[in-house]
Amino acid sequence: MFTAVDGEQGLDAFRAHRADLQLVITDVVMPKLSGFDMYEVIRGESRGLSVLFMSGFPAPNFRKTVGQDPAVAFRHQALDRERATGASAADDRRRSSVGRIREHPA
């Protein structure tokens, strides 16, 4: 498994390890280079590689963007914020209360 923090690093990782890859898993929205833009480059360089897009946002026009490529799939995965970040609703309430006190000084 190879990871990247943005689309450009993802493309660099793909190019460095393409011979070892069978699947690329990517988000749709990423800094520097979107998942769809990264897909276009990957597809131009490696026709048969499978690509799985995952996003917390639905993508109703997904197929319009990637066409009917059978090696591409999309998975809408609404993330549980607490599991993803470790923050809880209680943490949010505490921050919100502190913000209200600071915003409305006596």
C-alpha positions in Angstrom: 0.0 0.0 0.0 1.2 3.5 -0.9 -0.3 6.6 0.5 -0.4 10.3 -0.5 -1.6 13.5 1.0 -2.8 15.1 -2.3 -3.4 14.3 -5.9 0.1 15.2 -7.1 1.7 12.9 -4.5 -0.8 10.2 -5.6 0.2 10.6 -9.2 3.9 10.4 -8.2 3.2 7.3 -6.1 1.4 5.7 -9.1 4.3 6.5 -11.4 6.9 5.1 -9.0 5.0 1.9 -8.3 2.8 1.3 -11.3 4.3 -2.2 -11.9 3.2 -3.3 -8.4 -0.3 -1.8 -8.4 -3.6 -3.6 -9.2 -5.9 -0.9 -7.7 -5.8 2.8 -7.0 -8.2 4.1 -4.3 -8.7 7.8 -4.4 -10.9 10.6 -3.1 -12.7 12.8 -5.6 -11.8 16.1 -4.0 -8.1 16.5 -3.1 -5.6 19.4 -3.0 -3.4 20.2 -6.0 -5.0 17.6 -8.3 -8.5 16.2 -8.1 -9.2 12.5 -8.2 -10.8 12.8 -11.6 -7.8 14.7 -13.0 -5.5 12.1 -11.5 -7.7 9.3 -13.1 -7.3 10.9 -16.5 -3.5 10.8 -16.3 -3.5 7.3 -14.9 -5.8 6.1 -17.6 -3.6 7.6 -20.2 -0.6 5.8 -18.9 -2.1 2.5 -17.7 -5.2 1.4 -19.4 -6.2 -1.7 -17.4 -5.5 -0.5 -13.8 -8.6 -0.6 -11.6 -9.6 2.7 -9.9 -12.0 3.1 -7.0 -13.2 6.6 -6.1 -14.4 7.0 -2.6 -16.0 10.2 -1.2 -18.1 11.5 1.6 -20.1 13.4 -1.0 -22.4 11.7 -3.5 -21.3 12.0 -7.2 -24.5 11.7 -9.2 -22.7 12.5 -12.5 -19.8 10.1 -11.8 -20.3 8.1 -15.1 -20.4 11.3 -17.1 -16.9 12.1 -15.9 -15.3 8.7 -16.2 -17.4 7.3 -19.0 -18.2 3.6 -19.1 -14.8 2.4 -18.1 -15.5 -1.0 -16.5 -12.3 -0.8 -14.4 -13.6 2.2 -12.5 -16.1 2.3 -9.6 -17.4 4.9 -7.1 -18.2 4.3 -3.5 -20.1 7.0 -1.5 -18.9 6.6 2.0 -20.4 9.0 4.5 -17.8 9.2 7.2 -18.6 9.1 10.8 -16.9 12.3 12.0 -16.1 10.8 15.5 -14.4 7.7 14.0 -12.6 9.7 11.4 -11.2 12.5 13.6 -11.6 11.2 17.1 -13.7 14.3 18.0 -17.0 13.8 19.7 -20.2 15.7 19.8 -19.3 16.7 23.4 -16.0 18.2 22.1 -18.0 20.2 19.6 -20.4 21.5 22.3 -17.5 22.5 24.5 -15.8 24.4 21.6 -19.2 26.0 20.7 -19.8 27.1 24.3 -16.3 28.7 24.6 -16.9 30.4 21.3 -20.2 31.9 22.4 -18.6 33.2 25.6 -15.8 34.9 23.7 -18.1 36.3 21.1 -20.5 38.0 23.6 -18.4 39.5 26.3 -20.2 41.1 29.3 
